[in-house]
């Protein structure tokens, strides 16, 4: 089983637990190494208080906020596994 399949399975398992993530992939140029590298930005769905101008009240809005950034799929998989494990410990399993 390759890393991409493991990442997809972890994302699915986290979704079942109610934690939603997006992964954005960017190609960036590293002048020091004179090559392009891939960076991964993990966005987590969070509830944020925002002020509504029309009603003049604060309300909870769901938005994706950047949670983590890394440069390898292995680090990405480790982060998601850690998030899955944290959720399991909080549930008392």
C-alpha positions as CSV (number, residue, x, y, z in Angstrom):
1,X,0.0,0.0,0.0
2,X,1.5,3.4,-0.9
3,X,1.5,6.6,1.0
4,X,-1.2,8.3,-1.0
5,X,-3.6,5.5,-0.2
6,X,-2.8,5.7,3.5
7,X,-3.4,9.5,3.5
8,X,-6.8,9.0,1.8
9,X,-7.7,6.3,4.4
10,X,-6.7,8.6,7.2
11,X,-8.7,11.5,5.8
12,X,-11.7,9.2,5.5
13,X,-11.3,8.0,9.1
14,X,-11.0,11.6,10.3
15,X,-14.1,12.5,8.3
16,X,-16.1,9.7,10.1
17,X,-15.0,11.2,13.4
18,X,-16.3,14.6,12.3
19,X,-12.9,16.3,11.6
20,X,-12.7,17.6,8.1
21,X,-9.5,18.5,6.3
22,X,-8.4,19.8,2.9
23,X,-4.9,19.4,1.5
24,X,-3.6,22.0,-0.9
25,X,-0.5,21.2,-3.0
26,X,1.9,23.8,-4.3
27,X,5.0,23.7,-6.4
28,X,7.6,26.1,-5.1
29,X,11.1,26.9,-6.4
30,X,14.0,26.5,-4.0
31,X,16.8,28.8,-5.2
32,X,19.3,27.2,-2.7
33,X,18.8,23.7,-4.2
34,X,18.0,25.0,-7.7
35,X,14.9,22.8,-8.1
36,X,11.2,22.8,-7.5
37,X,9.7,21.1,-4.5
38,X,6.1,20.3,-3.4
39,X,4.6,21.9,-0.3
40,X,1.5,20.6,1.3
41,X,-0.8,22.9,3.3
42,X,-3.4,21.2,5.5
43,X,-6.5,23.1,6.1
44,X,-8.9,22.1,9.0
45,X,-12.6,23.0,9.2
46,X,-13.1,25.2,12.2
47,X,-16.0,27.3,13.6
48,X,-15.1,30.9,13.7
49,X,-16.9,33.9,15.2
50,X,-17.6,36.5,12.6
51,X,-19.5,39.8,12.8
52,X,-22.5,40.0,10.5
53,X,-22.9,43.6,9.2
54,X,-26.6,43.2,8.3
55,X,-27.7,41.9,11.7
56,X,-25.0,43.6,13.8
57,X,-24.4,40.3,15.7
58,X,-21.6,37.8,15.9
59,X,-22.4,34.4,14.5
60,X,-20.5,31.1,14.2
61,X,-19.3,30.4,10.6
62,X,-17.5,27.2,9.5
63,X,-14.2,28.0,7.6
64,X,-11.1,26.2,6.7
65,X,-8.0,27.5,8.5
66,X,-4.4,26.5,7.8
67,X,-3.4,24.0,10.4
68,X,0.0,22.6,9.2
69,X,2.5,22.9,6.4
70,X,5.1,20.3,5.3
71,X,7.2,19.3,2.3
72,X,6.8,15.5,2.1
73,X,3.9,13.1,2.0
74,X,5.5,11.1,4.8
75,X,5.3,14.1,7.2
76,X,1.7,14.7,6.0
77,X,0.8,11.1,6.8
78,X,2.4,11.3,10.2
79,X,0.5,14.5,11.0
80,X,-2.8,13.0,10.0
81,X,-2.1,9.8,12.0
82,X,-1.3,12.0,15.1
83,X,-4.6,13.9,14.6
84,X,-6.4,10.6,14.4
85,X,-4.7,9.3,17.5
86,X,-5.5,12.5,19.4
87,X,-9.2,12.1,18.5
88,X,-9.2,8.5,19.8
89,X,-7.6,9.5,23.1
90,X,-10.2,12.3,23.6
91,X,-13.0,9.8,23.0
92,X,-11.6,7.5,25.7
93,X,-10.7,4.6,23.5
